[in-house]
Amino acid sequence: MKKLSILFLYLLLFLFISNISAQTGWVQQPCGTISNLSCVYATSQSVCYVAVPNDGLLKTTNGGNTWFFLEMPTGYNVGHIFFTSSNTGYVSAKTNIQFEILKTTNAGNNWSILNYSSDSIWNIFFISDNTGWVLSKTDPCLYKTTDGGNTWLPKTNNFGTLMLNGDLFFPNAETGYCTGEYSMGGVILSTSNGGNWWVQVNTYTDVYNSLFFINALTGWGTTNYTANHFLRKTTNGGYNWIPQYNIGTANLWDIYFINENTGWVVGDSGKILYTSNYGLSWNIQQTGKTTSLKSIFFIDNNTGWAVGSGGVILKSTTGGNLIGIKPISENIPDIFLLSQNYPNPFNPSTTIEFDIPVAGYTKLTVYDLQGRESEILVSEELSAGSYRINFDGNNLSSGIYFYKLETKDFIQTKRMVLIK
């Protein structure tokens, strides 16, 4: 009897976690620490690394089911992570007196201390196993290696009082961008010759936290400003930036695109923004968290991790989306509309489409004939647009069901029939 009770409790826990996962698209993974996490980098669907600045470097080899600390050189606090292959990786690390770069060639089992030291390291970026750059706070602000970190050459333009204390990104071996700030505001620099010479392309009162470019000209940046914190986009190499999303007073900390259409942004209060249409529209993905998320990384369209304050590691295997929901048009509809499902009757799956002309919280729920909630298909902030979702009734009995679309300004219900 006791064993049956324990099994029943485990079943309830599994159903609860599954329900949370289905409603958020993100699942928290226990990692054994409540320290703040600063950076995440995955090399496969199974292998992922997370920087714990005060404790070391976490690693998983089974998709995040379990995490363990790697053995690092004594006295080094890890900041940024960058892997160029499944075996070769670099991390920035701080001792009590200086910053250095550590390198592994066997997937983190052993680390060597490279011939580099500085009073600060804000970011590292590698375009290949051998070629990479380091962003430092004080002049000379940029260093480059072409021999896997054995030697580092300063690449300075006499930046003066400029502090390059932001992000660093190279979409190809020749074109790169970095961010920093003067006393009056933020600045973006670019290079077209592999980092040998840098020019200022824009100045803002905003300070850029993060950059991500999908090619030499097109990229996104997150900015912090006193009143508004924006996600901005450029299509001309950083000379002009167009605001795409204003998240209000919350900071946006990191950006990741898996291809030219699909990308994510993380920020304070557990916020994750998502686009699947080249940044034309952005949806808020629900995480169920209120902590600050600092870093995000996806290995493919579906599998990714986000990490942040308080030891929070979130994983998604659905691109962060509720399973099955997809935007189906770039056009903004004129009216709210809930379409009849098809096929109807169905066995066991059917498709539901709906239009929302304004962005906002959207809920799509399936009920049985007695009005009991059978399944929540959508429960998140959606941008204005047309959407399609597949509903699988495999776990339901034959009968009449209702599906209801709810927004702030619209409620509509339709009937469907499941025949097995």
Secondary structure, DSSP 8 states (H G I E B T S, - for coil): -HHHHHHHHHHHHHHHHHHHHHHHS-EE---S--S---EEEESSSS-EEEEETTTEEEEESSTTSS-EE----TT-EEEEEEESSSS-EEEEEE-SS-EEEEEESSTTSS-EEEEEEES---EEEESSSS-EEEE-SSSS-EEEESSTTS--EE-----TT-B--S-EE-SSSS-EEEEEEETTEEEEEEESSTTSS-EEEEEESSEEEEEEESSSS-EEEEEE-SS--EEEEESSTTS--EEEEE-TTS-EEEEEESSSS-EEEEEGGG-EEEESSTTSS-EEE--S--S-EEEEEESSSS-EEEEEGGG-EEEESSTTS-TT-EEEESS--SS-EE---BSSSBSSEEEEEEEESS-EEEEEEEEETTS-EEEEEEEEEE-SEEEEEEEE-TTS-SEEEEEEEE-SS-EEEEEEEE--
